[in-house]
Amino acid sequence: MNTRVPPDALDFTPAVGDMPFTPKQRALLSLASELGRTKFAPRAAQWDETASFPFANYDDLRDAGLLKLCVPESHGGLGADYATYMMVAAEIGRHCGATALTWNMHICSTMWTGVLADGIAMTDAQRAEHAKRRELHFARIVNDGAIYAQPFSEGSAAAAGKAPFGTTAKKVEGGWLINGRKIFASLSGAANYYGVLCTEDKGDEHPDARDTLYISVPATAAGFSISGDWNPLGMRGTVSRNLYFKDVFVSDDEQLMPRGIYFKGAQTWPAMFFTLAPTYLGLANAAYDFTVQYLRGEVQGEPPVKRRMYPTKQIAVAQMRIQLEAMRSLFTRAILEAKPNPTKDEKMRLYAAHYSVMEGANDIARLAIRTCGGQSMMKHLPLERIYRDSRCGSLMLPWTAELVLDRMGRETLYEAGEKDD
Ligand SMILES: Cc1cc2nc3c(=O)[nH]c(=O)nc-3n(C[C@H](O)[C@H](O)[C@H](O)COP(=O)(O)OP(=O)(O)OC[C@H]3O[C@@H](n4cnc5c(N)ncnc54)[C@H](O)[C@@H]3O)c2cc1C
């Protein structure tokens, strides 16, 4: 990592807005901004056009130490906490949505097993088992620059948290036998390890979400395969294809969390699902930044035509800024108060922040195109890609825009355990 600590003030406004950052946060934000501006933004069109994975960006992330951002310092990582990750991820999303979204899957594999797991209640035996196993996963990332994916979705109600995962893990001598299928697995073909959520097959034919296991499958494991087309509207560089597991054996050490802990974690740490949002806050910033530059006639390579003198443009920019500031405020409040077992108000704010960012990003991109006009949506400019990428945020489980509304309404009107009959 570039350890140069910037002066007290940054020379740019981060995607999360201006706030009292720590020296470490300033250093990381500067690093992300520099990588984003000089490397990721110029390459973004290429991954989008060919729907291919941004390998070159991952080489840069690895060289900069950013693959080990959330690995604890005691294990050789940069030891970034939840809020710091969320700030840095938004900065990367500002320059390349697909890189930020896939990097989120990788980082979560270290953050869930790291700082989040530290906040989940475990017995002494579970804590000891977890400490031993995560050492192996952290070492793969720190020493070998390994990449982890996070394939949960199956096309059933499981990824929404409403049913047990259909992918199963059966205990066998020395490890687990995994069978099943995942859809929409970002980093497919690029990851070295796939952190799958599956249900323990206890042989009783009564799958239970409390028996969810979080296990890493090496890309080289026998019986593991990737298939399916990948030609979507947006986030094309994520290369999120289907995974198949046919009697895949993995050793006990591949367990990313002890038995039963993922289920507890999902209940204890709702903010773990908010980590998809910074990518989209970054995209909202990108749409806003572009609009300001375009109206000022300052987009590189374009004729220096100014359009800022029209009151309608000024009003639209003001509307975009108001929406962006509202998103930033909710987002920063939510990341600063994220913790295990939040209060009801904190949880509502978290949902509100997630919804505002996921729906707001596409709304700002829509307004950007309407305001800048027809020439702004040509393929050689980033705006149409930002518009398409930003459309994907509110589709992502478990907190799609619909499901967030569902949760907020229900959890407002019903206290835990309350029923009408
Ligand atoms: C670019 C991109 C990258 C992705 N990367 C990953 C990844 O790396 N790992 C991963 O696990 N997933 C990933 N996903 C998948 C994503 O999280 C969702 O699982 C997927 O988009 C769901 O597909 P669907 O909308 O067809 O689901 P469906 O299950 O058909 O749901 C359709 C809609 O119905 C609603 N719905 C679903 N279930 C319920 C329910 N029980 N009750 C009420 N309403 C419900 C939701 O609002 C949902 O949007 C990615 C998706 C995208 C777009």
The ligand as an SDF file (V2000), in Angstrom:
LIG
                    3D

 53 58  0  0  0  0  0  0  0  0999 V2000
  -24.7210   -7.6460  -11.4700 C   0  0  0  0  0  0  0  0  0  0  0  0
  -25.1600   -8.6530  -10.4660 C   0  0  0  0  0  0  0  0  0  0  0  0
  -24.2040   -9.3410   -9.7420 C   0  0  0  0  0  0  0  0  0  0  0  0
  -24.5970  -10.3250   -8.8150 C   0  0  0  0  0  0  0  0  0  0  0  0
  -23.6380  -10.9800   -8.0960 N   0  0  0  0  0  0  0  0  0  0  0  0
  -24.0180  -11.8880   -7.1740 C   0  0  0  0  0  0  0  0  0  0  0  0
  -23.0410  -12.6200   -6.4120 C   0  0  0  0  0  0  0  0  0  0  0  0
  -21.8360  -12.4110   -6.5480 O   0  0  0  0  0  0  0  0  0  0  0  0
  -23.4760  -13.5210   -5.5110 N   0  0  0  0  0  0  0  0  0  0  0  0
  -24.7860  -13.7640   -5.3260 C   0  0  0  0  0  0  0  0  0  0  0  0
  -25.1040  -14.5720   -4.4700 O   0  0  0  0  0  0  0  0  0  0  0  0
  -25.7340  -13.1230   -6.0320 N   0  0  0  0  0  0  0  0  0  0  0  0
  -25.3740  -12.1900   -6.9440 C   0  0  0  0  0  0  0  0  0  0  0  0
  -26.3380  -11.5380   -7.6830 N   0  0  0  0  0  0  0  0  0  0  0  0
  -27.7310  -11.9780   -7.5820 C   0  0  0  0  0  0  0  0  0  0  0  0
  -28.6520  -11.0780   -6.8270 C   0  0  0  0  0  0  0  0  0  0  0  0
  -28.2460  -10.8600   -5.5000 O   0  0  0  0  0  0  0  0  0  0  0  0
  -30.0380  -11.6960   -6.8260 C   0  0  0  0  0  0  0  0  0  0  0  0
  -30.0100  -12.9550   -6.2320 O   0  0  0  0  0  0  0  0  0  0  0  0
  -30.6250  -11.8480   -8.1940 C   0  0  0  0  0  0  0  0  0  0  0  0
  -30.5570  -10.6310   -8.8880 O   0  0  0  0  0  0  0  0  0  0  0  0
  -32.0580  -12.3050   -8.0280 C   0  0  0  0  0  0  0  0  0  0  0  0
  -32.5660  -12.6440   -9.2820 O   0  0  0  0  0  0  0  0  0  0  0  0
  -34.1080  -12.4430   -9.5540 P   0  0  0  0  0  0  0  0  0  0  0  0
  -34.4250  -10.9770   -9.4050 O   0  0  0  0  0  0  0  0  0  0  0  0
  -34.3550  -13.0770  -10.8520 O   0  0  0  0  0  0  0  0  0  0  0  0
  -34.7350  -13.2240   -8.3380 O   0  0  0  0  0  0  0  0  0  0  0  0
  -36.1990  -13.7360   -8.0260 P   0  0  0  0  0  0  0  0  0  0  0  0
  -36.0100  -14.7170   -6.9250 O   0  0  0  0  0  0  0  0  0  0  0  0
  -36.9240  -14.1330   -9.2530 O   0  0  0  0  0  0  0  0  0  0  0  0
  -36.8650  -12.4730   -7.4050 O   0  0  0  0  0  0  0  0  0  0  0  0
  -37.4800  -11.4350   -8.1780 C   0  0  0  0  0  0  0  0  0  0  0  0
  -37.8500  -10.2980   -7.2330 C   0  0  0  0  0  0  0  0  0  0  0  0
  -38.8840  -10.7610   -6.3670 O   0  0  0  0  0  0  0  0  0  0  0  0
  -38.6560  -10.2910   -5.0530 C   0  0  0  0  0  0  0  0  0  0  0  0
  -38.5530  -11.4480   -4.1390 N   0  0  0  0  0  0  0  0  0  0  0  0
  -37.6690  -12.4620   -4.1900 C   0  0  0  0  0  0  0  0  0  0  0  0
  -37.8920  -13.3110   -3.1780 N   0  0  0  0  0  0  0  0  0  0  0  0
  -38.9370  -12.8280   -2.4870 C   0  0  0  0  0  0  0  0  0  0  0  0
  -39.6440  -13.2630   -1.3320 C   0  0  0  0  0  0  0  0  0  0  0  0
  -39.3210  -14.3910   -0.7190 N   0  0  0  0  0  0  0  0  0  0  0  0
  -40.6700  -12.4760   -0.8960 N   0  0  0  0  0  0  0  0  0  0  0  0
  -41.0290  -11.3450   -1.5450 C   0  0  0  0  0  0  0  0  0  0  0  0
  -40.3970  -10.8980   -2.6450 N   0  0  0  0  0  0  0  0  0  0  0  0
  -39.3710  -11.6250   -3.1020 C   0  0  0  0  0  0  0  0  0  0  0  0
  -37.3820   -9.5290   -5.0280 C   0  0  0  0  0  0  0  0  0  0  0  0
  -37.6240   -8.1430   -4.9480 O   0  0  0  0  0  0  0  0  0  0  0  0
  -36.6970   -9.8670   -6.3140 C   0  0  0  0  0  0  0  0  0  0  0  0
  -36.0240   -8.7650   -6.8650 O   0  0  0  0  0  0  0  0  0  0  0  0
  -25.9690  -10.5700   -8.6160 C   0  0  0  0  0  0  0  0  0  0  0  0
  -26.9300   -9.8660   -9.3400 C   0  0  0  0  0  0  0  0  0  0  0  0
  -26.5530   -8.9210  -10.2450 C   0  0  0  0  0  0  0  0  0  0  0  0
  -27.6040   -8.1710  -11.0090 C   0  0  0  0  0  0  0  0  0  0  0  0
  1  2  1  0
  2  3  1  0
  2 52  2  0
  3  4  2  0
  4  5  1  0
  4 50  1  0
  5  6  2  0
  6  7  1  0
  6 13  1  0
  7  8  2  0
  7  9  1  0
  9 10  1  0
 10 11  2  0
 10 12  1  0
 12 13  2  0
 13 14  1  0
 14 15  1  0
 14 50  1  0
 15 16  1  0
 16 17  1  0
 16 18  1  0
 18 19  1  0
 18 20  1  0
 20 21  1  0
 20 22  1  0
 22 23  1  0
 23 24  1  0
 24 25  2  0
 24 26  1  0
 24 27  1  0
 27 28  1  0
 28 29  2  0
 28 30  1  0
 28 31  1  0
 31 32  1  0
 32 33  1  0
 33 34  1  0
 33 48  1  0
 34 35  1  0
 35 36  1  0
 35 46  1  0
 36 37  1  0
 36 45  1  0
 37 38  2  0
 38 39  1  0
 39 40  1  0
 39 45  2  0
 40 41  1  0
 40 42  2  0
 42 43  1  0
 43 44  2  0
 44 45  1  0
 46 47  1  0
 46 48  1  0
 48 49  1  0
 50 51  2  0
 51 52  1  0
 52 53  1  0
M  END
$$$$
